[in-house]
């Protein structure tokens, strides 16, 4: 029996009930999108070799002794073969080639650092499926789908690379990741300081759990980004919910909504909640990728897309039908900037390289990120965070209940001052910064804040239109990398000399 087959259920549970599960919320689209090198660089310019490693399915038990093929990408064009550093991307919730092609920062600095690049795919995503096509067919196959197992994969893979690649034995390794991958990078350094000498955790909401962050903080940042881009913009979106509610009870009104939004399938009364969740997800996605140049991280978009969107949302007090026609024009910027899309599908909101099924499972187990709205300080319908309802949905869809306290238990919550050598970078435009570390904790747990930055902008390729703040952030990140590499080399040399006396 296939588990959790309803795309609509996933969309509702991960967006309408937990807005912070943004990147999970798209059902598999029918057309290929995404890719691109980020920051204007073509993905074809990134040359890497694809490799597979026989990874244990279970690192923490001894009964399940099978292995699976973990995919990783490797590029060593500029690597100093005499112990040059390894920049290791901690793969997150999707196809690793897509993340590789959207992490141009690593490629930009590889020559300067003489670094090897490794991009490791997260188990249960992309091609790294522990049980092949059966992976999501039964709960027993999902029992090894945890962040802890993924981190162990990364550690074991790095040890193997050092053992099998000539010259890599003493190579310092720096973990790099963005969003969930950034969380993994930080946790990797915390849990395996013997494996990685430091980590860059970009847009990593490690404090978006339990009550570490107010549940309304995420939606407030989303709203503020629209408020800053023009009078009437956020207000138009706030008024649109009542307009939709007032036009959702009659067949003729549903036909009107289907027509003006150019929906691929006629809207039914039972679809209205999903339709509104799709709109919520669209606004959140726009904020997440509000980049200063044309990009196609989630969708092909213009520079500063929220500014473009807000050009259509200047009159919040229009009659319902006129207001919703403007909402469509705004939404169409996100879904049809190229002008090539014939109709809009409310079951898709971003690139198919991100895996909604896998991430929804993770939100129903470990990654429980509370989110709420009040309709006053934000532009959304009021929605309280209800863990019981969320848990019930997970039980219905997956047959299990989440453990909302586990992440803070295993990774420390805000009690992380004993750790070292982690950079937490966050953007002022990014709602995920609400759960990020935005102030330095110590000299070695450093926060870098990028006021004009959207979601992990610093990990993208350099671009002529980058704001000065992100240029400074990248330069500072490289400075820390060099410091960590030098310290690791010094320590390695001292250990070598002591072993020869």
C-alpha positions as CSV (number, residue, x, y, z in Angstrom):
1,X,0.0,0.0,0.0
2,X,1.5,3.4,-1.0
3,X,1.5,5.9,1.9
4,X,0.3,9.4,1.8
5,X,-0.8,9.6,-1.8
6,X,-2.9,12.7,-1.5
7,X,-1.1,15.8,-2.8
8,X,-3.9,18.1,-1.5
9,X,-3.6,16.7,2.0
10,X,0.2,17.3,2.0
11,X,-0.4,20.9,0.7
12,X,-2.9,21.6,3.5
13,X,-1.0,20.0,6.3
14,X,2.4,21.5,5.4
15,X,1.3,25.0,4.5
16,X,-2.1,26.0,5.9
17,X,-1.3,24.3,9.2
18,X,2.5,24.8,9.4
19,X,3.6,27.5,7.0
20,X,7.2,27.0,8.0
21,X,7.2,23.7,6.0
22,X,7.3,25.9,2.9
23,X,9.6,23.9,0.7
24,X,7.6,20.7,1.1
25,X,4.4,22.0,-0.1
26,X,4.5,21.5,-3.8
27,X,3.0,18.3,-5.3
28,X,5.1,16.9,-8.1
29,X,4.6,19.2,-11.2
30,X,4.1,18.0,-14.7
31,X,6.8,20.2,-16.2
32,X,10.5,20.5,-15.7
33,X,11.6,23.7,-13.9
34,X,14.4,24.8,-11.6
35,X,18.0,24.1,-12.2
36,X,20.2,27.0,-13.2
37,X,23.4,28.0,-11.6
38,X,22.0,30.8,-9.5
39,X,23.1,34.3,-9.9
40,X,23.0,34.2,-13.7
41,X,25.4,31.3,-14.1
42,X,24.4,28.4,-16.3
43,X,24.3,24.9,-14.7
44,X,26.2,23.5,-17.7
45,X,29.3,25.4,-16.5
46,X,29.5,23.3,-13.4
47,X,31.5,20.1,-14.2
48,X,31.4,17.3,-11.7
49,X,31.6,13.5,-11.5
50,X,28.7,11.5,-10.2
51,X,29.6,8.7,-7.8
52,X,27.7,6.2,-5.6
53,X,28.7,4.9,-2.2
54,X,27.5,1.8,-0.5
55,X,26.0,3.3,2.6
56,X,24.6,1.3,5.5
57,X,20.8,1.6,5.8
58,X,21.1,1.6,9.7
59,X,24.1,3.2,11.4
60,X,22.8,2.8,14.9
61,X,21.6,-0.8,15.1
62,X,23.1,-4.2,14.1
63,X,20.1,-6.2,12.9
64,X,19.6,-4.3,9.6
65,X,22.9,-4.8,7.8
66,X,21.9,-4.0,4.2
67,X,23.3,-1.1,2.2
68,X,22.0,1.3,-0.4
69,X,23.6,3.5,-3.1
70,X,24.1,7.0,-1.9
71,X,24.7,9.4,-4.7
72,X,27.3,12.2,-4.4
73,X,28.9,14.6,-6.8
74,X,32.6,15.5,-6.8
75,X,34.6,18.2,-8.5
76,X,38.4,18.4,-8.0
77,X,39.6,20.7,-10.8
78,X,41.1,23.2,-8.4
79,X,41.9,20.8,-5.6
80,X,45.3,21.0,-4.0
81,X,46.1,17.3,-3.9
82,X,48.5,17.7,-1.1
83,X,45.8,17.9,1.6
84,X,43.7,20.7,0.2
85,X,40.4,21.4,1.9
86,X,37.1,19.7,1.1
87,X,34.0,21.8,0.9
88,X,31.2,19.3,1.7
89,X,27.6,20.2,0.9
90,X,25.1,18.6,3.3
91,X,22.3,17.6,0.9
92,X,18.7,18.5,1.9
93,X,15.2,17.7,0.7
94,X,15.6,17.1,-3.0
95,X,17.8,16.1,-5.9
96,X,21.4,16.8,-5.1
97,X,22.3,17.9,-8.7
98,X,19.7,20.7,-8.4
99,X,21.3,21.9,-5.1
100,X,24.7,21.6,-6.6
101,X,23.7,23.8,-9.6
102,X,22.2,26.4,-7.2
103,X,25.1,26.7,-4.8
104,X,27.5,28.7,-7.0
105,X,29.3,30.2,-4.0
106,X,31.2,26.9,-3.5
107,X,32.2,26.9,-7.1
108,X,33.2,30.5,-7.0
109,X,35.7,30.0,-4.1
110,X,37.0,26.6,-5.0
111,X,40.0,27.9,-6.9
112,X,41.0,30.5,-4.2
113,X,40.9,27.8,-1.5
114,X,42.4,25.0,-3.6
115,X,39.3,23.0,-2.6
116,X,37.6,19.8,-3.6
117,X,33.8,20.1,-3.8
118,X,31.6,17.3,-2.7
119,X,27.8,17.4,-2.8
120,X,26.2,14.5,-0.9
121,X,22.6,13.5,-1.4
122,X,20.3,13.1,1.6
123,X,19.0,9.6,2.1
124,X,15.4,9.1,0.8
125,X,15.8,11.9,-1.7
126,X,16.8,12.0,-5.4
127,X,18.4,8.7,-6.4
128,X,19.5,7.8,-2.8
129,X,16.5,5.6,-2.0
130,X,17.4,2.9,0.6
131,X,14.8,0.5,-0.6
132,X,14.5,1.6,-4.3
133,X,11.1,2.0,-5.7
134,X,9.6,0.4,-2.6
135,X,11.0,3.1,-0.3
136,X,7.8,5.0,0.4
137,X,5.5,2.0,0.1
138,X,5.6,0.8,3.7
139,X,6.4,2.4,7.1
140,X,9.0,-0.2,7.9
141,X,11.1,1.1,5.0
142,X,10.8,4.6,6.4
143,X,12.1,3.8,9.8
144,X,15.6,4.9,8.9
145,X,14.5,8.3,7.5
146,X,15.9,10.6,10.1
147,X,18.3,13.5,10.3
148,X,20.6,11.5,12.6
149,X,20.9,8.8,10.0
150,X,21.6,11.4,7.3
151,X,24.4,13.0,9.3
152,X,25.9,9.6,9.9
153,X,25.8,9.0,6.2
154,X,27.8,12.2,5.6
155,X,30.4,11.2,8.3
156,X,30.9,7.7,6.9
157,X,31.2,9.1,3.4
158,X,33.8,11.6,4.3
159,X,35.9,9.0,6.1
160,X,35.7,6.8,3.0
161,X,36.8,9.7,0.7
162,X,39.8,10.4,3.0
163,X,40.7,6.7,3.0
164,X,40.4,6.2,-0.7
165,X,41.5,9.5,-2.4
166,X,45.3,10.0,-2.5
167,X,46.3,13.2,-0.7
168,X,42.9,13.7,1.1
169,X,43.9,12.0,4.4
170,X,44.7,15.3,6.1
171,X,42.2,17.4,4.1
172,X,40.2,19.7,6.4
173,X,36.5,19.4,5.7
174,X,34.0,22.3,6.0
175,X,30.3,21.6,5.9
176,X,28.1,23.9,3.9
177,X,24.3,23.9,3.5
178,X,21.3,26.1,3.1
179,X,17.8,26.0,4.7
180,X,17.3,22.4,6.0
181,X,20.8,21.6,4.6
182,X,22.1,24.5,6.6
183,X,20.5,23.0,9.7
184,X,22.3,19.8,8.9
185,X,25.6,21.6,8.4
186,X,25.3,23.2,11.8
187,X,24.3,19.9,13.5
188,X,27.0,18.0,11.6
189,X,29.7,20.2,13.2
190,X,28.0,19.9,16.6
191,X,27.7,16.1,16.4
192,X,30.9,15.3,14.4
193,X,33.6,17.9,15.2
194,X,36.1,15.1,14.5
195,X,34.9,15.0,10.9
196,X,34.3,18.7,10.0
197,X,36.5,21.6,11.2
198,X,33.7,24.1,10.7
199,X,30.3,24.7,9.1
200,X,28.4,27.4,7.2
201,X,24.7,27.2,8.0
202,X,22.9,29.5,5.6
203,X,19.3,30.4,6.3
204,X,19.2,27.6,8.8
205,X,16.1,27.9,11.2
206,X,17.5,25.7,13.9
207,X,15.4,27.5,16.5
208,X,12.1,27.1,14.7
209,X,11.1,24.3,17.1
210,X,8.8,24.1,20.1
211,X,8.6,27.6,21.7
212,X,12.1,28.8,20.9
213,X,10.6,31.3,18.4
214,X,7.2,32.9,18.5
215,X,5.0,31.0,16.1
216,X,3.8,34.2,14.4
217,X,7.4,35.5,13.6
218,X,7.6,33.7,10.2
219,X,4.3,35.1,8.8
220,X,5.2,38.6,10.1
221,X,8.4,38.7,8.1
222,X,6.5,37.5,5.0
223,X,4.0,40.3,5.5
224,X,6.6,43.0,6.2
225,X,8.3,42.2,2.9
226,X,5.1,42.9,1.0
227,X,4.4,46.0,3.2
228,X,7.8,47.5,2.2
229,X,7.1,47.1,-1.5
230,X,4.1,49.4,-1.8
231,X,1.0,50.8,-0.2
232,X,-2.0,48.5,-0.6
233,X,0.0,45.4,-1.4
234,X,-0.2,43.4,1.8
235,X,-3.6,44.8,2.4
236,X,-4.9,43.5,-0.9
237,X,-3.7,40.0,0.0
238,X,-5.3,40.3,3.5
239,X,-8.6,41.3,1.9
240,X,-8.5,38.6,-0.7
241,X,-9.3,35.8,1.8
242,X,-12.8,37.2,2.5
243,X,-13.3,37.8,-1.2
244,X,-12.5,34.1,-1.9
245,X,-14.7,32.9,1.0
246,X,-17.6,35.0,-0.4
247,X,-17.2,33.5,-3.9
248,X,-16.9,29.9,-2.9
249,X,-20.4,28.7,-2.1
250,X,-22.1,28.9,-5.5
251,X,-21.2,27.0,-8.7
252,X,-21.2,30.2,-10.8
253,X,-18.7,31.8,-8.4
254,X,-16.4,28.8,-8.4
255,X,-16.5,28.9,-12.2
256,X,-15.5,32.6,-12.0
257,X,-12.5,31.8,-9.8
258,X,-11.5,28.9,-12.1
259,X,-11.7,31.2,-15.1
260,X,-9.9,34.3,-13.8
261,X,-7.1,32.3,-12.2
262,X,-6.7,30.2,-15.4
263,X,-6.8,27.0,-13.4
264,X,-6.1,23.7,-15.1
265,X,-8.9,22.0,-13.4
266,X,-12.3,23.5,-12.4
267,X,-12.4,24.5,-8.8
268,X,-14.9,22.5,-6.6
269,X,-16.2,23.6,-3.2
270,X,-14.0,20.9,-1.6
271,X,-11.0,22.5,-3.2
272,X,-11.3,26.0,-1.7
273,X,-9.1,25.3,1.3
274,X,-6.4,23.8,-0.9
275,X,-6.8,26.8,-3.3
276,X,-6.2,29.2,-0.4
277,X,-3.2,27.1,0.8
278,X,-1.8,27.3,-2.7
279,X,-2.0,31.1,-2.6
280,X,-0.4,31.2,0.9
281,X,2.4,29.1,-0.4
282,X,2.8,31.3,-3.5
283,X,3.3,34.5,-1.3
284,X,5.7,32.7,1.0
285,X,7.7,31.3,-2.0
286,X,7.9,34.8,-3.5
287,X,9.4,36.2,-0.3
288,X,11.8,33.3,-0.1
289,X,13.3,34.0,-3.5
290,X,13.1,37.8,-3.6
291,X,16.5,38.0,-5.3
292,X,17.9,41.2,-6.8
293,X,18.3,39.6,-10.3
294,X,16.4,37.3,-12.6
295,X,16.6,33.7,-11.2
296,X,14.8,30.4,-11.5
297,X,15.5,28.7,-8.1
298,X,11.8,27.8,-7.6
299,X,10.3,29.3,-10.7
300,X,11.7,31.6,-13.4
301,X,11.2,35.1,-11.9
302,X,12.2,38.7,-12.5
303,X,14.6,40.7,-10.4
304,X,13.0,41.7,-7.0
305,X,9.8,39.8,-7.8
306,X,7.8,41.1,-4.9
307,X,8.2,44.6,-6.2
308,X,6.8,43.5,-9.5
309,X,4.0,41.6,-7.9
310,X,3.0,44.6,-5.8
311,X,2.5,46.7,-8.9
312,X,-0.7,44.8,-9.3
313,X,-1.9,45.1,-5.7
314,X,-2.4,48.8,-5.1
315,X,-6.2,48.9,-4.5
316,X,-7.2,46.7,-1.6
317,X,-10.7,48.1,-1.3
318,X,-11.9,47.0,-4.8
319,X,-15.0,44.9,-5.1
320,X,-14.3,41.1,-4.6
321,X,-14.2,40.1,-8.2
322,X,-12.0,43.0,-9.3
323,X,-9.6,42.5,-6.3
324,X,-9.2,38.8,-7.2
325,X,-8.5,39.6,-10.8
326,X,-5.6,41.7,-9.5
327,X,-4.5,38.8,-7.2
328,X,-4.4,36.6,-10.3
329,X,-2.1,39.1,-12.1
330,X,0.2,39.1,-9.1
331,X,0.2,35.3,-8.8
332,X,0.8,35.0,-12.5
333,X,4.2,36.8,-12.1
334,X,5.3,33.8,-10.0
335,X,3.8,31.0,-12.2
336,X,4.0,32.5,-15.6
337,X,6.8,35.1,-15.9
338,X,7.9,33.4,-19.1
339,X,4.4,33.6,-20.6
340,X,4.6,30.0,-21.6
341,X,2.3,28.5,-19.0
342,X,-1.2,27.7,-20.4
343,X,-2.9,27.2,-17.0
344,X,-2.2,27.1,-13.3
345,X,-2.2,24.0,-11.2
346,X,-3.0,24.4,-7.6
347,X,-1.2,21.2,-6.7
348,X,2.2,22.7,-7.7
349,X,4.1,25.7,-6.4
350,X,7.8,25.1,-7.0
351,X,10.3,23.0,-8.8
352,X,9.9,19.2,-8.8
353,X,13.5,18.8,-7.6
354,X,12.2,19.4,-4.1
355,X,10.5,16.4,-2.7
356,X,7.2,17.2,-1.0
357,X,6.5,13.6,0.0
358,X,9.8,13.1,1.8
359,X,9.7,16.5,3.6
360,X,6.1,16.0,4.7
361,X,7.2,12.7,6.3
362,X,10.0,14.5,8.1
363,X,7.6,17.2,9.4
364,X,5.4,14.4,10.7
365,X,8.3,12.9,12.6
366,X,11.2,15.2,13.7
367,X,10.8,18.5,11.9
368,X,7.8,20.0,13.6
369,X,8.0,23.7,13.1
370,X,5.1,25.6,14.7
371,X,3.6,28.5,12.7
372,X,0.5,30.7,13.3
373,X,-1.2,33.8,12.0
374,X,-3.6,36.3,13.4
375,X,-4.8,38.3,10.4
376,X,-3.9,41.6,12.1
377,X,-0.1,41.8,12.2
378,X,0.1,39.7,9.1
379,X,-1.7,39.4,5.8
380,X,-3.1,35.9,6.3
381,X,-6.3,34.4,7.7
382,X,-6.1,33.8,11.5
383,X,-4.8,30.4,12.2
384,X,-3.7,29.2,15.6
385,X,-1.0,26.5,15.9
386,X,-2.7,23.3,17.0
387,X,-0.2,20.5,17.6
388,X,-3.0,18.0,18.2
389,X,-4.7,18.7,14.8
390,X,-1.3,18.6,13.1
391,X,-0.5,15.3,14.8
392,X,-3.9,13.9,13.8
393,X,-3.2,14.7,10.2
394,X,0.1,13.0,10.4
395,X,-1.5,9.9,11.9
396,X,-4.1,9.9,9.1
397,X,-1.6,10.3,6.3
398,X,1.3,8.3,7.6
399,X,0.1,6.2,10.4
400,X,2.4,7.8,13.0
401,X,2.6,10.9,15.2
402,X,5.4,13.5,15.4
403,X,7.9,13.9,18.2
404,X,7.9,17.7,18.6
405,X,10.5,17.8,21.3
406,X,13.1,15.5,19.8
407,X,15.1,18.0,17.7
408,X,15.7,20.3,20.7
409,X,16.6,17.2,22.7
410,X,19.1,15.8,20.3
411,X,20.6,19.0,19.0
412,X,20.4,21.2,22.0
413,X,17.9,24.0,21.1
414,X,19.4,27.3,22.2
415,X,22.0,25.6,24.5
416,X,24.7,25.4,21.9
417,X,27.4,27.7,23.4
418,X,29.8,24.8,24.0
419,X,30.1,24.3,20.2
420,X,32.5,26.1,17.9
421,X,33.3,27.1,14.3
422,X,29.8,27.6,12.9
423,X,28.7,30.5,10.8
424,X,25.0,31.3,10.8
425,X,24.1,33.5,7.9
426,X,20.6,35.0,7.5
427,X,18.8,37.5,5.2
428,X,16.6,40.3,6.4
429,X,14.1,39.5,3.7
430,X,14.0,35.8,4.5
431,X,11.1,34.5,6.8
432,X,13.3,31.6,7.7
433,X,15.5,34.0,9.6
434,X,12.8,34.1,12.2
435,X,14.1,30.7,13.5
436,X,17.8,31.4,12.7
437,X,20.7,32.5,14.8
438,X,20.9,36.2,14.0
439,X,23.3,37.3,16.8
440,X,26.7,35.9,17.5
441,X,26.8,33.6,20.5
442,X,30.6,33.6,20.8
443,X,33.8,34.3,18.8
444,X,33.4,30.9,17.1
445,X,29.6,30.8,16.8
446,X,29.2,33.7,14.4
447,X,26.1,35.3,13.0
448,X,26.2,37.2,9.7
449,X,23.2,39.2,8.8
450,X,22.4,40.3,5.3
451,X,19.7,43.0,5.3
452,X,18.9,42.8,1.6
453,X,19.2,39.0,1.5
454,X,16.5,36.5,0.7
455,X,16.8,32.7,1.3
456,X,20.5,31.7,1.4
457,X,21.4,34.4,-1.1
458,X,25.0,34.1,0.0
459,X,25.2,30.5,-1.3
460,X,24.3,31.6,-4.8
461,X,26.9,32.5,-7.5
462,X,28.2,36.1,-7.4
463,X,26.2,38.5,-9.6
464,X,26.8,42.1,-10.7
465,X,23.5,43.0,-9.1
466,X,24.3,41.5,-5.7
467,X,23.8,44.1,-2.8
468,X,27.0,45.1,-1.0
469,X,25.9,43.3,2.1
470,X,26.0,39.9,0.5
471,X,29.4,40.5,-1.1
472,X,30.7,41.4,2.4
473,X,29.1,38.3,3.9
474,X,30.7,36.0,1.4
475,X,34.1,37.6,1.9
476,X,33.8,37.2,5.7
477,X,32.7,33.6,5.2
478,X,35.8,32.8,3.2
479,X,37.9,34.6,5.8
480,X,36.6,32.2,8.4
481,X,37.1,29.2,6.1
482,X,40.8,30.1,5.7
483,X,41.1,30.5,9.5
484,X,39.6,27.1,10.1
485,X,41.8,25.5,7.4
486,X,44.9,27.0,8.8
487,X,44.2,26.0,12.3
488,X,43.4,22.4,11.2
489,X,46.6,22.2,9.2
490,X,48.6,23.5,12.2
491,X,47.0,20.9,14.4
492,X,47.5,18.2,11.9
493,X,51.2,19.1,11.6
494,X,51.6,19.1,15.4
495,X,50.0,15.7,15.6
496,X,52.3,14.4,12.9
497,X,55.4,15.8,14.6
498,X,54.4,14.4,18.0
499,X,53.8,10.9,16.5
500,X,57.3,10.9,15.1
501,X,59.0,11.6,18.4
